[in-house]
């Protein structure tokens, strides 16, 4: 059963055409929250930058990785960070392996362990195989601590294209 936050606006910073984060224009997108099991109080990412995405839904080319950066502030301690990626395609949510579970080495700002109130930036690369069909998708990224507590998340719409 998916629990949803009430509708909120979330800023997605598009990092395309070689623009720096300061030059990228924020995109306002509807944010419906993320799946958290029994915990519906998980704060959304404070900012998300997706390489090559300048409008919603993000165009996701087959055979290329989705590269994104997620800024977040944790409300709970974390000596270890794990990442859960889920994709909704054709009406079904599925766990989506990205090749690793330990997110700590992928922090470009901040470092593990994290204390409540710490801000950090997580860099993620999500593979998109050339064999994937051209369909609309939703991608959800959730960071969790060693106890399985969800610390932050984002959900973004995409469209697989050639």
Secondary structure, DSSP 8 states (H G I E B T S, - for coil): -------EEEEEEEE-TT--TTTS-EEEEEE-----TT-----B-SEEEEET--SSSEEEETTS-EEEEEEEE-SS-BSS-EEEEEEEETTEEEE---S-SB-GGGEEES-SSB-TT-EEEEEEEE---TTS-S-EEEEEEEEE-TT--EEEEEEEEEEEE-
